[in-house]
Amino acid sequence: MLCQQARGCGSYGGTLHPSASVHPPDRLGRGRDVHRRERRQFHLSAVPPNAAQVPESVRAHNPSQKGEPLFRFWHDEKRFKGDGLTSLAQRTLIKLGGQRKGGNIKSDPSNGQMGWEVPGEWDVLWSPSSTAQRALSLQPLLPNHCVNAVLGSRALTRKKNLGSTLRSAYGSDAFSRIMPTTFEIPSQLRQWIAYLKQHKEDGSGEEAPDPLACGPNTLWVLKTAENLGKGIRVVEQKYALKEFLERAQRHMEAKDKKQVRQFLAVQRYVENPLLINGCKFGLRVWVAVTSVDPLRVYLHSNGLVLFSSKEYDEEVTEDQQGHLTNYAQNVDGEVWDLGMLLNHVGLEAFTKILAEIKQRVALTFAAAAGKLRASAACHHEAYSYELFGLDFLVDDACVPWLLEVNATPSLAVEHQNIEVERMIHQAKAGMIADLFSLVRIPGRYTNNKHNPNSKHDQEGELLAVLLAELDSRAGFEPLMHLLPSTQEAEDEGWRIALSKEDEVVRSWFKQQVQPVHLQAPHMLHSPDCPGPDAQTRFGPLAPSVVAVEHMPSHLHHSSKKCA
């Protein structure tokens, strides 16, 4: 079976980054000569207590201070992990000529104002999705405003909503083409119980076999609304309902409900995971939505491969680290980028995984198109976009199963192994630079004669906007040609609310798309050494090269020249 060569393979995959090739990390992500050390303090100087004041250390490196800033941005720093001095988003916005106007700094004990409360103070808002959406829904914004959220995205990002959104659009196809079977609890408790009865552990039952075939080791993943993998339980099917009911009872009896979170979703466990060096791994990919009417979805060319810190065992015990792959539950564990995965599993397997991810991403956002467009109908004139982090788990047939869609994906960079930390930094910093390029910051503030947020009443104007976006997309690859057509939806019995403009965009991309070769430079070369295939029509262009001064000092390394 395809991909079987990766199960239990002891060899370490090759690397794309010179920084990661000196000593391959062991299973726990430690280099041979790298020892555990204290966490580095990134604070460069004392931070003033005034919430509206930008730290001196930031101002000193702000090129916009030499003249009028191209744009003003507001960073709701206290709502993010880390601080403004280490924020990849803030560093990039300053590098692009922006000036930070406010947002309480992390060390200030007061709460201060949020960006959504003072729209007159900024052009660009960088805030978590939940608070950025408040700016879009509560304030009279203007065309010069740029907000990092799209209204209606909770139809995908909330654990209790994702399964329902996909089920409403695709019916049973949702759980054979996109994600493992999922139920929202308690609203679908009866359906879940009926499913358990119909899908016996021996594979018998009245219904056709589940795509993830039931067997004697059938497991369920029980999820709370908590982030960072907190509250997740992996349990055998025969104990799953009991575990849910016991947790619900404890939640009802608890004085502090936050101390005993109830389960909100249950999901079939992928029982045949692809293993590398005996461990499970999950893929974190980044997706940007730049418009909901028409729907424009882009997938970034890089991502992270996150490993469990213990070897996989089919038996489930209280120590579940062999089953969980998210970084928060495997701190300082092994982390790769997508190029390292390509080198390990081979071109054929990687091609299949990547193609399936693209198709499933397109179907996922198409399922929410109607809800996104309806929410945007009451939207102000501001330009809005959103970055999502999607988590996939790959089975031993190289099929990637969508597990979650995350709002406000982590941009934190921290790892015990300095080589791995450098690789994570390059992946995330390059992606965030490509994101701001994709949404044309600062370009939208350097040409005020053209309003990039205006409504597109004519196909020609829409095409001009598309071409401008494609010209600035850097490492993001458009997926609009993979959206289902109205005819395809009718033939499959799907209920997808795509608009006429969606059809126009899809058809145009279908006509323009050309085969993408994986020999693109971001896959097989150093980012500093682009190859001849860099400009493949709709494949990802070479991701942005992160400038050395953009990198924390302990991650600096000498640049390698192209051969």
Buried (B, 14 or more C-beta within 10 A) or exposed (E): EBBEEBBEBEEBBBBBBBBBEEEBBBBBBBBEEBEEEEEEEBEBEEBBEEBBBBBEBBBEBBBBBEEEBBBBBBBBBBBBEBBBBBBBBBBBBBBBBBBBBBBBBBBBEEEBBBBBBBBEBBBBBBBBBEBBBBBBBEBEBEBBBBBBBBBBBBBBBBBBBBBBBBBBBBBBBBBBBBBBBBBBBBEBBEEBEEBBEEBEBEEEBEEEEBBBEBBEEBBBBBBBBEBEBEBBBBBBBEBBBEBBEEBBEEBEEEEEEEEBBBBBBBBBBBBBBBBBBBBBBBBBBBBBBBBBBBBBBBBBBBBBBBBBBBBBEEEBEEEBBBBBBBBEBBEBBBBBBBBBBBBBBBEEBBBBBBBBBBBBBBBBBBBBBBBBBBBBEEBBBBBBBBBBBBBBBBBBEBBBBBBBBBBBBBBBBBBBBBBBBBBBBBBBBBBBBBBBBBBBBBBBBEEEEEEBBEEBEEEEEBBBBBEBBBEBBBBBBBBBBBBBBBEEBEEBEBEBBBBEBBBBBBEBBEEEBEEBEBBBBBBBBBBEEBBEBBEBEBBBBBBBBBEEEBBBEEBEEEEEEEE
